[in-house]
Amino acid sequence: MANQSNPSKLLSTSMPAVRGGVVPYLQVRSATEASNFYQRAFGAVEVFRIPVDDQGRTMHIHLYVNGSSLMLSDFYPEHGHPYEKPQAFALTLQVENIDAWWERALAAGAQVVLPLQEMFWGARYGQVRDPFGVTWAFNQPLS
């Protein structure tokens, strides 16, 4: 994690590499809590964070999750980014050892949306919802 004891140094520090061809940038209620949850649930590693403001919000957190980048921020309605409930998408984790990933997510507090099962496309697949309303899918080919 970046050094948070000196905010001016933090902002001048070079940014960590962005991983992945498509990088989700989620606005959630309490990006700090979401980062902590994603670390417990998905083994995420926080590689950069802008310190929280006087309202407890942060404009940017960068995580590595399963080899890709995931960006987080809090909502800033005063800057045109009001709260909106996540809907109509799922972030899919292509994994090995799906049972371990699944159990870790449930132990952290994710709720089952679709139980793990063998699917017609030749994979084990299931979905959970995190405490911030985001749906996460797990997919592991059968062979």
N, C-alpha and C positions, 0 to 999 in steps of 0.2 A: 504494500500500500504506500502511496505517496506520503511524504512528510507533511503532516497537518499542523505542526507546531509553528511554522512560519509561513503564513498565507502568501506573502509576496514572493517567497522562494518557490512555493508550490505553483503559482501561476506562471513562473518563468521556466519551470522544469520542462524538459522536452517530453512530448506526449508519447505514451506507449504505442506500439504498432497496432493498427487496426487489423483484425483477422477476419477472414471470410469475405465472400463476394457480395452478400446482402447482410447488412448490419441493422438489426432492430434497434430502434430508439424508443423506449417506453417512457411515457409520463405516468407516474403512479403517485398515489398518496403515500408520502414518506419514502422517498428514494433510499434514504439511509436504512430504514427497516427492510425494504425490499432487497437491498444488497446483502444485508445480514441473512435474510431468509434464503436467498439464492445460493449463498455460500454453504449454508447447512443442507439445503434440499438438493442442490445440483452440483456441489463441489466447485462452485464458481470461485474465482480468484479476483479480488478487487485490485486493479492496477493503477487507478487514478481516481481522485475525488476532488472536486471544488469544495472548500469548507462551507458549512451551512451558514445561512444568513441569520439575521436577528429574529426571523420567524421560524427558524428550524428547518428551512428548505435548502436544498442544494440544486444547482442548475446542471450539474453533470457528475455522473459516476460512470466509470468504464470498467467493465468486468470481462474476464475471459471465462466462457462456459463451454465445456466440451470442445475446445479447440477453436472457438469463434468468439468474436466480440459481441457484447451486449451493452448498450448504453442506457442509462437511466437518468431521469430528472423528476423533480417535483412539478406540480402544476403551478403556473404563474398567470392567473386570470388577468392581472393588471397589465400583462404584456400580450394578451390575446391567446393565452393557453389555459382555458378553464378546464375544470374537471369534466372528463367524459368517461363513462363506463367502458372498459375494454369489451369488444364484441366482434364476432364474425371472423376470428382468426385463431390459430393455434401456433405456438412455436414448437417445432418438432426437433427432438434430440435423437439423432441416429446413434445408437449405442450398441456396445457389446455388454453382456451380462445385464440384461434388462431387469432381471429380478432385483439386483442390488440397487440399481438406479431407482426403481419403483419404490422399494422399501425405504430408502433414504428420504425420498420426497414425502412419503406418507408420514414417516417418523418426524419430519420437520413441520408437518401441519398441512400439507397439500390434501385436497379433498378429491376423491375419485369421481370422475365424470363418466368415463368408459373403462370398465375393468380390463386388465390385460387379457388378451385372447389371441388365438391364431386367426389371421385374416386371409381373405381370398387372394391377396397379392403375394402371399408367401412370407409373411413376417408375423412376429408377435408384436402387438400394438396395444396401447392404452392411453388414456388421457386423464390428467388431473387439473384442478384449478388451484392456483395459489391464493393466499389471503388478500391479494391486491386485484383479484378478478381476472388474471391472465390465465388462459388455458395452455397447458404444456402437453405435448404428445411424446410418447416414447416409441421408437420403432427399431426392431432388430430382425434382420432377415433370418429365416429358419435354417438356411443351409450354411 
